[in-house]
Amino acid sequence: MKSELCIGLIGSKFMGRAHSNAWKKAGLFFELPLQPVLQVVCAREQNSLHEFAAQWGWQQIETDWKKVVSSPHVDVVDIALPQHLHYEVALAAAREGKHIFCEKPLAMNTTQAEEMLHVCEQNKVVHYLNHNYRRTPAIAFARRLIDDGKLGRIFHWRSAYQQDWIVDPAFPLTWQLRAETAQAGPQWDLNSHAVDLAHYLVGPITKVSGLTAQFVAERPLADEASSGNLHANALGEAMGKVTVEDAALMMVQFKNGAVGSFEATRFATGRKNALTFEIYGSKGSLKFDLERMNELQFFSSDDGEGCQGFRTIQTTEASHPYAASWWPPGHIIGYEHSFVHAAVDFIRAVASGSSIEPNFASGVQILKVLEAGLESALTQKQVVL
Ligand SMILES: NC(=O)c1ccc[n+]([C@@H]2O[C@H](COP(=O)([O-])OP(=O)(O)OC[C@H]3O[C@@H](n4cnc5c(N)ncnc54)[C@H](O)[C@@H]3O)[C@@H](O)[C@H]2O)c1
């Protein structure tokens, strides 16, 4: 019987490192039905790829992603590429019968996403979309509280995803700031995570109103070889047009009657990776802040009179999702652990032949909301989904 799962990773920078770490750690901390093998890593960084492979333990290197996708030695294609490449690589991988672990946002648009889903279903491959925040213990525990009825009827969702890495107008025009490679700005990059969480915790969205803003219209052209990890060098003096928004806001209605707001920006000076959300229900409320990701704030109106208030739950007890596999209670975990949890659940899904969420179907629903937000910003009309 097969005991290994051979991974072909495409992309070796920010997400390439996060995924390499996840495949390496998964079997060390969790019991797995199949052991991941770091078979081949592919990227454009010809000069540093050998070093990357040696550092992380990848057995082979490649610079042509088509060879990874068609390799008989690869079971899983792990897509850690900018989103304009997700569609082509995922279609080719699914047609080769490879299971797919794909970074978010799923694609450039809903049409691409629907085809990706269709081809995966046709070829019966497991498809996973890496909205990894669902797999922090605090957020998975939030879902458990909601499922147990602790919030009652949900009235409000409120999220803000705030970063500041492009406030400086001298920051160059990297792929994230060009529509042909990124499609959109924080609406795709950041609100995709927030909409995934809102879908996970509150439910489907039916109406969307959007507003976008652009604060810097031109930037120095980027030396693409230096990009990754949100740091980049300018190529020289030449400037290029920024073709995505810098901030994106949405007001939404959920199918269950709740209402919500989403704010996403890369211009919140002082905020590095601040994803916060609040959920208010008839019996209780929740508050989460990624920069304090082990904590979940919970208010329960079941608490006795005079004792009510938001309590801080450290989601590090063995009874909290994923926590038992790490450290004793109170010994906190970090950003990279959500990727390990995703790798673990993905490997288990492949081994058992079951599906995993979020997947490409979730990605289609997320992109519908994001597209509606941009359409509404343009037309200044509410979009009904
Ligand atoms: N889950 C998360 O929280 C999270 C965080 C950051 C980025 N992302 C997503 O991950 C994806 C990758 O982002 P990143 O920040 O790692 O980008 P990056 O710029 O740091 O790295 C991109 C990698 O893709 C490679 N690449 C580009 N074109 C290629 C080609 N034609 N063939 C082979 N390799 C190629 C580059 O060589 C590089 O290794 C994006 O879709 C992004 O939205 C997700």
The ligand as an ORCA input file, in Angstrom:
! r2SCAN-3c Opt
* xyz 0 1
  N      -2.425     32.325      2.283
  C      -1.920     33.522      2.508
  O      -2.126     34.110      3.552
  C      -1.082     34.187      1.452
  C      -0.100     35.127      1.806
  C       0.671     35.697      0.783
  C       0.434     35.363     -0.540
  N      -0.557     34.474     -0.848
  C      -0.835     34.099     -2.252
  O       0.174     33.193     -2.678
  C       0.465     33.393     -4.063
  C       1.966     33.648     -4.213
  O       2.288     34.820     -3.488
  P       3.754     35.068     -2.894
  O       3.607     36.198     -1.929
  O       4.373     33.796     -2.448
  O       4.500     35.603     -4.209
  P       6.069     35.814     -4.396
  O       6.231     36.930     -5.368
  O       6.728     35.906     -3.059
  O       6.540     34.437     -5.090
  C       6.069     34.052     -6.360
  C       6.833     32.821     -6.804
  O       6.278     32.419     -8.075
  C       7.350     32.083     -8.946
  N       6.935     32.206    -10.334
  C       6.365     33.279    -10.952
  N       6.115     32.990    -12.245
  C       6.527     31.721    -12.457
  C       6.518     30.850    -13.568
  N       6.030     31.232    -14.750
  N       7.022     29.590    -13.408
  C       7.530     29.187    -12.222
  N       7.547     29.971    -11.122
  C       7.061     31.217    -11.238
  C       8.457     33.042     -8.591
  O       9.667     32.535     -9.079
  C       8.335     33.051     -7.057
  O       9.071     31.962     -6.512
  C      -0.407     34.570     -4.532
  O      -1.559     34.097     -5.178
  C      -0.784     35.264     -3.222
  O      -2.023     35.925     -3.265
  C      -1.293     33.878      0.121
*
